[in-house]
């Protein structure tokens, strides 16, 4: 099973991705994680990507395509893979199609976790992350016991630059402009599955797995 998971920033895509990866034993291909690792290493690719990510902009296609192609060529996914954070534009989707056809692979489904923009702004602007262990909190929904201090390791919590309101609004604007055409692209290929991400995360997960199983059994 080869999946692509999509969703606006803060839609809960990460939560669903983790559960689906475990449930189907898939290999995670997350461009965001790859870039974070490269930024931490201060590699040339990481430094270049960081200049775009800090502003909430998309990393240029050629850089991202190169990273994904390297991972796909490794072929290290015995039960299939899940793409997360790529493709984000129609041009990237076309590039992905050619990468997959070269490797004689194809996507099983494209899952879009859909949530309204105003709900997402509230979710993301309140998000805080531990500066040391990366535990995640939320000012309204899941605050730390002591404001600004991680419950787990006692280090200060912080707001990631890309969770600040201005950056969130920019990311949503870019998503809506660049990624919406992708949804049409996959809809025409009969691969798109839209799930209401404002529901409880267990309900979202159950709806995704039910529909994936139906797709695998040939009932779209």
C-alpha positions, -999 to 999 in steps of 0.1 A, spaced: 0 0 0 15 33 -11 -3 64 4 0 101 1 -14 120 31 -24 157 26 -39 184 48 -35 221 56 -9 230 82 -24 220 116 -52 197 102 -41 167 123 -24 151 94 6 141 116 -15 123 141 -33 103 114 0 96 96 16 81 127 -14 58 133 -16 47 96 22 41 95 19 17 125 -14 1 114 -1 -8 79 36 -10 88 44 16 61 77 35 57 74 72 64 87 95 37 83 130 53 100 159 35 94 180 67 113 155 88 141 151 62 145 189 61 145 192 99 173 165 101 193 184 74 188 217 91 200 202 124 231 188 107 236 223 91 241 206 57 240 227 25 206 213 16 194 220 52 207 256 52 191 263 18 158 248 29 158 267 62 157 301 45 123 292 29 108 272 58 114 300 84 92 323 62 65 297 57 73 294 20 76 262 0 111 248 -6 117 249 -44 106 219 -64 140 209 -77 154 206 -42 124 186 -29 121 164 -59 158 154 -56 153 144 -19 122 123 -26 137 106 -56 168 96 -35 145 80 -9 122 62 -35 153 48 -53 165 32 -21 134 9 -23 134 4 15 97 -1 21 87 -38 23 50 -31 31 47 2 11 53 38 20 35 70 30 44 103 15 39 132 38 46 168 28 52 159 -9 39 166 -35 26 201 -26 22 214 -61 9 200 -93 44 202 -108 57 181 -80 28 156 -85 37 152 -122 74 147 -111 63 121 -86 43 102 -113 73 99 -135 95 88 -105 70 61 -96 65 49 -132 103 46 -136 102 23 -105 70 5 -116 51 16 -86 19 36 -81 -2 53 -54 -30 34 -37 -48 65 -24 -44 102 -16 -59 111 18 -69 147 23 -76 156 60 -98 187 55 -103 214 81 -116 250 78 -89 278 79 -103 297 109 -103 264 130 -67 258 120 -55 293 129 -68 288 164 -52 253 167 -18 263 154 -12 298 169 -17 281 204 8 253 198 39 252 219 69 228 217 95 218 242 128 233 233 146 201 244 125 169 240 100 182 214 69 174 235 39 193 221 14 214 241 -14 238 233 -24 269 253 -61 260 251 -64 223 245 -34 208 262 -15 233 283 16 224 303 11 222 341 34 252 345 30 279 318 61 278 295 77 247 311 76 212 297 59 186 319 83 159 308 118 173 311 113 208 327 129 227 297 112 259 284 85 255 258 85 278 228 64 287 198 80 275 165 85 303 140 62 286 116 33 284 142 33 322 146 0 338 134 17 357 105 35 325 93 3 304 97 -17 328 76 10 327 50 12 289 50 -26 286 47 -26 311 18 2 292 0 -15 259 7 -48 272 -7 -31 286 -38 -7 259 -47 -21 227 -32 -58 230 -42 -49 222 -79 -33 190 -66 -66 179 -51 -83 183 -85 -54 164 -101 -58 134 -79 -96 136 -80 -94 131 -118 -72 101 -112 -98 86 -89 -73 85 -60 -86 113 -37 -103 105 -4 -115 136 16 -120 131 53 -134 157 77 -105 165 100 -125 185 125 -139 153 140 -124 134 169 -91 118 158 -103 83 165 -133 89 142 -110 103 115 -87 72 117 -116 48 116 -131 65 85 -97 65 67 -91 27 73 -126 17 64 -123 36 31 -88 23 23 -100 -13 29 -130 -7 6 -106 7 -21 -83 -23 -18 -113 -46 -22 -123 -26 -54 -153 -7 -40 -144 30 -44 
